[in-house]
Amino acid sequence: MSAGNAQTRISSPYSRFGIGDLQLTSSPVIMGMGGSTVALNSPAIVNFNNPASYHAFEQNSFIFEAGLHNKFSKLKTETLSQNSNYITLGYLMLGFPVTRHWKSSFGLLPYSSLGYKVVDNRIDELTGKTRYNYEGSGGIHQFYWGNSLTIAKNFSAGFNLVYLFGSLESNRSLSFPDSVYMLGTKVLNTTTVSDLKISTGLQFNQNLNDAYRLTLGLTFSPEVNINAKAKELTYNYFIGANLIDNITDTLVNIEKLKGDFVLPTDFGAGIMLKNSNRWLIKADYKWQNWENFKMFDRSDSLVNSMSVSAGAQILPVYTTISPYWKKIHYRFGFRYSQTYVELNNTRLKEFGISFGTGLPLVRTRSTINIGFEAGSRGTIRNGLIRESFFKLSLGVSVFDRWFEQRKYF
């Protein structure tokens, strides 16, 4: 017989599947409105998620955005709980017009992140305590160059050429803490990513009257094989007095295994209704074909994912003489998704509610943006883990104009 208990110290237990946790929210503006992006466009922000949105950049304008993300998580099983917290650089993005009908953007953002540590202790009648360790770290980043073209009246099309790079480390080990005679085994895996992908988008904008404007959006990314290299080292060991692995023999040592992994097709559709500068409401539907995912020709039992999101923004008064608090943008939204992870015949679902503010800087169109999101993923049923999280995103959006002569009085 054997008995077991698990101790989890991790930033996200479910990041061990696929290529990790996908980083879908690029800025606090988007986070504060539920993450809906497909139909969003603005002359003062960069919406990387739909490259057709760059058409909204004004002539001679320049937009710079940067921000930080912080996430606090509480992980809970039927018997245990664990807290984690981390902060990271969220994004760097630039946007500007090239010509009247050609707008461009480039920037650096996270694509996915990997971070978990699970210790599973079991008691066996023959070997005593048996310990299984699972650890993962790293992530994939994306540097993009995007362009938007006005192709007809009210229509814009765009694309992002994205360079993916980074590494994912997944390690596992078996050890016997109660025995000095039994050797442990450790497997170290590192996957390095370096390749290009493309994403595309469309937006249709129509003025309904002098006050209202309707936007419809579509996004599409085709399935693509991403080049990768893998390293694997497997060895037997015992722990020395200095707590360092003393390797007795090497079982596998692969330095450079070339291969690829499949990023699936994804599709999004969205709608936005805007009332001049006073308010806007918007909603999205997104779908990804993760059933076709493979890494080095091995599938990971993933399922297709879908999400719906909606959000709104309100600006009480838009005049220069109004009190400061009436110039603040107020944002709120929600999102719901069925993730690509299915364990123990249970589909992992995620839900979040969000809100945020945009604080204008005096005598400029630049803003300091703050976004908050609270939600949960997973369940404690069927031996799984529920992750409750709170996210904070802080960013600055700098709006300026080129080639304009300043006037001072």
C-alpha positions in Angstrom: 0.0 0.0 0.0 1.0 3.6 -0.4 -0.3 6.9 0.9 0.4 10.3 -0.5 0.2 14.0 0.1 1.2 16.9 -2.2 2.7 20.2 -1.4 2.4 22.9 -4.1 4.6 26.0 -4.3 3.9 27.6 -7.6 2.7 30.6 -9.4 0.3 28.6 -11.6 -0.1 24.8 -11.4 -1.7 24.5 -14.7 1.1 26.3 -16.6 2.9 22.9 -17.0 0.5 22.0 -19.8 1.0 23.1 -23.4 3.4 26.0 -23.6 2.4 27.5 -20.3 0.0 30.2 -19.3 -0.9 32.4 -22.3 -0.5 36.1 -21.6 -3.6 37.5 -23.3 -3.9 40.9 -21.6 -1.4 43.4 -22.9 -2.2 46.6 -20.9 -4.3 47.9 -17.9 -6.7 49.6 -20.3 -7.6 46.2 -21.8 -7.5 44.4 -18.5 -9.9 47.0 -17.0 -12.5 46.2 -19.7 -12.5 42.5 -19.4 -9.8 41.8 -21.9 -12.0 42.4 -25.0 -9.9 43.7 -27.8 -11.1 42.6 -31.2 -13.2 45.7 -32.0 -11.2 48.2 -29.8 -9.4 51.1 -31.4 -8.3 54.5 -30.1 -5.9 57.2 -31.1 -4.3 57.2 -27.6 -3.6 53.5 -27.0 -1.9 50.6 -28.9 -4.2 47.6 -29.3 -1.7 44.9 -30.2 -4.4 42.2 -30.2 -6.0 43.4 -33.4 -3.4 45.1 -35.8 -6.2 46.7 -37.8 -6.8 49.0 -34.9 -3.7 50.9 -35.6 -5.7 52.9 -38.2 -7.0 55.1 -35.4 -3.6 56.7 -34.8 -3.8 60.4 -35.7 -1.5 62.2 -38.1 1.9 63.3 -36.6 1.0 61.5 -33.4 3.3 59.2 -31.3 2.1 56.8 -28.7 4.5 55.1 -26.2 3.2 52.5 -23.7 4.9 50.6 -20.9 3.7 48.8 -17.8 4.1 46.3 -15.0 2.0 43.3 -14.0 1.5 41.9 -10.5 -0.3 38.7 -9.7 -1.3 37.3 -6.3 -2.6 33.7 -6.3 -4.1 31.4 -3.7 -4.0 27.7 -4.6 -6.3 25.3 -2.8 -7.0 21.6 -2.8 -9.4 19.7 -0.6 -6.8 19.7 2.2 -4.0 22.2 1.4 -3.6 25.8 0.4 -0.6 27.9 -0.7 -0.1 31.6 -1.6 2.2 33.0 -4.3 3.0 36.4 -5.7 5.1 37.8 -8.5 5.7 41.0 -10.4 7.0 41.3 -14.0 7.6 43.8 -16.8 4.3 43.7 -18.7 4.9 45.3 -22.1 6.7 48.0 -24.2 4.8 49.3 -27.2 5.1 52.2 -29.7 2.6 53.3 -32.3 2.8 56.0 -35.0 1.4 56.9 -38.5 3.6 56.4 -41.6 1.2 58.0 -44.1 -2.4 59.0 -43.9 -3.6 55.4 -44.7 -0.6 53.4 -43.3 -0.1 53.2 -39.5 2.5 51.1 -37.7 3.5 49.8 -34.3 6.2 47.6 -32.7 6.9 46.4 -29.2 7.9 43.6 -26.8 5.4 41.6 -24.8 5.2 38.2 -23.0 3.5 35.4 -24.9 3.4 32.6 -22.3 4.9 31.9 -18.9 5.8 28.7 -17.1 6.1 28.6 -13.3 5.3 25.7 -10.9 6.8 23.5 -8.2 5.0 20.5 -6.9 6.3 18.0 -4.3 4.4 14.8 -4.0 5.4 12.6 -0.9 4.2 9.0 -0.8 4.8 6.2 1.8 5.6 2.7 0.5 6.0 -0.4 2.7 9.2 -1.4 0.9 11.0 1.8 0.3 9.6 4.1 2.9 9.1 7.7 1.9 9.1 8.2 -1.9 9.3 11.8 -3.2 8.3 13.1 -6.6 9.4 16.6 -7.6 8.0 18.5 -10.5 9.4 22.0 -11.4 9.0 24.4 -14.3 10.1 27.9 -15.1 10.7 30.2 -18.0 8.6 31.7 -20.7 8.2 32.7 -24.3 8.4 36.4 -25.3 7.2 38.1 -28.5 8.7 41.1 -30.4 6.3 42.3 -33.1 6.2 44.7 -36.0 2.6 45.6 -36.9 0.9 47.5 -39.7 -2.6 48.7 -40.6 -3.8 49.9 -44.0 -7.1 51.6 -44.8 -8.2 49.5 -47.7 -11.7 51.1 -48.4 -14.0 53.5 -46.8 -14.6 52.5 -43.2 -12.5 49.3 -43.6 -9.0 48.7 -42.2 -6.8 45.6 -42.4 -3.7 44.8 -40.5 -1.0 42.3 -39.6 1.5 41.6 -36.9 4.8 39.9 -37.8 5.8 38.3 -34.5 9.2 36.9 -33.5 8.8 34.4 -30.7 11.8 33.6 -28.5 12.6 32.2 -25.0 13.0 28.9 -23.2 10.9 26.6 -21.1 12.4 24.4 -18.4 10.6 21.3 -17.1 12.3 19.1 -14.5 11.1 16.1 -12.6 12.8 13.8 -10.1 12.3 10.7 -8.0 14.1 10.3 -4.6 14.0 8.2 -1.4 14.6 10.5 1.6 14.5 7.5 4.1 17.2 5.5 2.4 20.9 6.2 1.9 21.3 3.2 -0.3 18.7 3.9 -3.0 19.6 6.3 -5.8 17.3 9.0 -7.1 16.6 9.8 -10.7 16.3 13.3 -12.2 15.2 14.4 -15.7 16.1 17.9 -16.9 14.3 19.2 -20.0 14.9 22.6 -21.7 13.1 23.7 -24.8 14.4 26.8 -26.6 12.1 28.7 -29.1 13.0 31.0 -32.0 10.7 31.6 -34.9 8.2 33.9 -36.7 4.4 33.8 -36.7 1.8 36.2 -38.2 -1.5 37.4 -36.9 -4.1 39.4 -38.9 -7.1 41.6 -38.3 -10.0 43.5 -39.8 -12.1 46.4 -38.5 -15.2 48.1 -39.9 -16.1 51.5 -38.5 -19.4 53.2 -39.2 -20.8 56.5 -37.8 -24.4 55.9 -37.0 -25.0 59.6 -36.4 -23.1 62.6 -35.0 -22.8 60.9 -31.6 -22.6 57.2 -32.1 -20.0 55.0 -33.8 -20.1 51.3 -34.4 -17.0 49.1 -34.9 -17.0 45.4 -35.9 -13.7 43.4 -35.7 -12.3 40.1 -36.7 -8.9 38.5 -35.9 -7.3 35.4 -37.4 -4.0 33.6 -36.9 -3.2 30.5 -39.0 -1.8 27.3 -37.6 2.0 27.4 -37.7 5.0 25.2 -36.8 7.4 27.0 -34.6 11.1 25.9 -34.7 12.5 24.7 -31.3 15.5 22.9 -29.9 15.4 20.6 -26.9 18.0 19.4 -24.4 17.5 16.5 -22.0 19.7 15.2 -19.2 18.7 12.2 -17.2 20.9 10.8 -14.4 21.0 8.8 -11.2 22.2 10.6 -8.1 22.4 10.8 -4.4 22.3 14.0 -2.2 25.7 14.8 -0.7 26.4 16.5 2.6 26.4 19.9 0.8 22.8 19.2 -0.5 24.2 19.1 -4.1 23.4 16.3 -6.5 26.2 13.8 -6.8 25.8 12.1 -10.2 26.6 8.4 -10.3 25.7 7.7 -13.9 24.2 9.5 -16.8 21.3 7.7 -18.5 20.4 10.2 -21.3 22.3 13.3 -22.5 20.8 15.0 -25.6 22.4 18.4 -26.3 20.5 19.7 -29.3 17.4 18.0 -30.6 15.8 20.0 -33.4 12.1 19.9 -33.8 9.0 22.1 -33.6 5.7 22.7 -31.9 2.4 23.5 -33.4 0.7 26.8 -32.5 -3.0 26.4 -33.4 -5.4 28.4 -35.4 -7.2 31.1 -33.5 -10.2 33.3 -34.4 -11.9 36.2 -32.7 -14.9 38.4 -33.4 -16.0 41.6 -31.6 -18.3 44.6 -31.5 -18.0 48.0 -30.0 -20.4 50.9 -29.7 -19.0 54.3 -28.8 -20.6 57.6 -27.9 -18.1 60.3 -28.9 -15.7 60.6 -26.0 -18.3 59.9 -23.3 -18.6 56.1 -23.2 -18.0 52.9 -25.0 -19.2 49.3 -24.6 -17.7 46.2 -26.4 -17.8 42.4 -26.4 -15.6 39.6 -27.9 -15.8 35.9 -28.7 -12.5 34.0 -29.2 -11.7 30.4 -30.2 -8.4 28.4 -30.5 -7.9 24.9 -32.0 -5.6 23.4 -29.3 -6.5 19.8 -30.2 -3.9 20.0 -32.9 -1.1 21.1 -30.5 2.1 19.0 -30.6 5.6 19.5 -29.3 8.3 17.4 -30.9 5.6 15.2 -32.4 4.1 14.5 -28.9 0.6 15.7 -28.2 -0.4 17.0 -24.7 -4.1 15.9 -24.5 -5.3 19.5 -24.9 -8.8 20.5 -26.0 -10.1 23.5 -28.0 -10.5 26.6 -26.0 -13.1 29.4 -26.1 -13.7 32.7 -24.3 -16.2 35.5 -24.1 -15.6 38.9 -22.6 -17.2 42.3 -22.4 -16.4 45.7 -21.0 -17.2 49.4 -20.9 -15.5 52.7 -20.3 -17.1 55.9 -19.0 -15.8 59.5 -19.1 -18.1 61.7 -17.0 -17.2 65.0 -18.7 -14.8 65.9 -21.5 -14.0 69.6 -21.1 -10.8 71.4 -20.0 -12.5 73.3 -17.3 -14.1 70.4 -15.5 -12.9 69.2 -12.1 -10.1 66.6 -12.4 -12.2 63.7 -11.2 -14.6 64.2 -14.0 -11.8 63.8 -16.5 -10.9 60.3 -15.2 -11.8 57.3 -17.4 -13.6 54.6 -15.4 -13.5 51.0 -16.8 -15.1 47.7 -15.9 -15.7 44.3 -17.5 -15.8 40.5 -17.1 -14.5 37.4 -19.0 -15.3 33.7 -19.0 -13.3 31.0 -20.7 -13.1 27.2 -21.1 -9.3 26.7 -21.1 -7.4 24.2 -23.2 -6.7 21.9 -20.1 -8.9 19.0 -19.3 -7.9 16.8 -16.3 -9.7 13.8 -14.7 -12.6 14.3 -17.1 -13.0 17.9 -15.8 -12.7 20.9 -18.1 -10.9 23.7 -16.4 -12.8 27.0 -16.6 -11.7 30.5 -15.7 -13.7 33.6 -14.7 -12.7 37.1 -13.9 -14.2 40.5 -13.2 -12.2 43.6 -13.7 -12.2 47.4 -13.3 -9.7 50.2 -13.9 -9.1 53.9 -14.2 -7.3 56.2 -16.6 -5.7 59.2 -14.8 -4.9 62.0 -17.3 -1.7 64.0 -16.9 -2.2 67.8 -16.7 -2.2 69.6 -20.1 -1.5 66.5 -22.1 -3.4 63.5 -23.6 -1.1 61.1 -21.8 -2.5 59.0 -19.0 -1.5 56.7 -16.1 -3.6 53.6 -16.4 -4.5 51.1 -13.6 -6.2 47.8 -14.1 -7.5 45.3 -11.6 -8.8 41.8 -12.1 -10.1 39.2 -9.6 -11.1 35.7 -10.6 -10.5 32.0 -10.3 -9.5 29.0 -12.4 -10.1 25.3 -11.8 -11.9 23.4 -9.0 -11.0 21.4 -5.9 -13.2 18.6 -7.1 -11.8 15.4 -8.6 -8.4 15.9 -7.0 -7.7 19.1 -8.8 -6.5 22.6 -7.7 -8.5 25.8 -7.6 -6.5 28.9 -8.3 -8.0 32.2 -7.0 -6.1 35.2 -8.2 -5.9 39.0 -8.1 -4.1 40.9 -10.8 -2.8 44.5 -10.8 -1.5 46.2 -13.9 0.1 49.6 -13.8 1.0 51.4 -17.0 1.7 54.7 -18.7 0.4 55.8 -22.1 2.4 58.8 -23.5 0.7 60.7 -26.3 2.7 63.3 -28.2 2.9 64.9 -31.7 5.8 65.1 -34.1 6.8 68.0 -36.3 4.5 70.5 -34.6 5.8 73.9 -33.6 5.2 74.7 -29.9 3.7 78.0 -28.9 4.4 79.5 -25.6 2.7 82.5 -24.0 
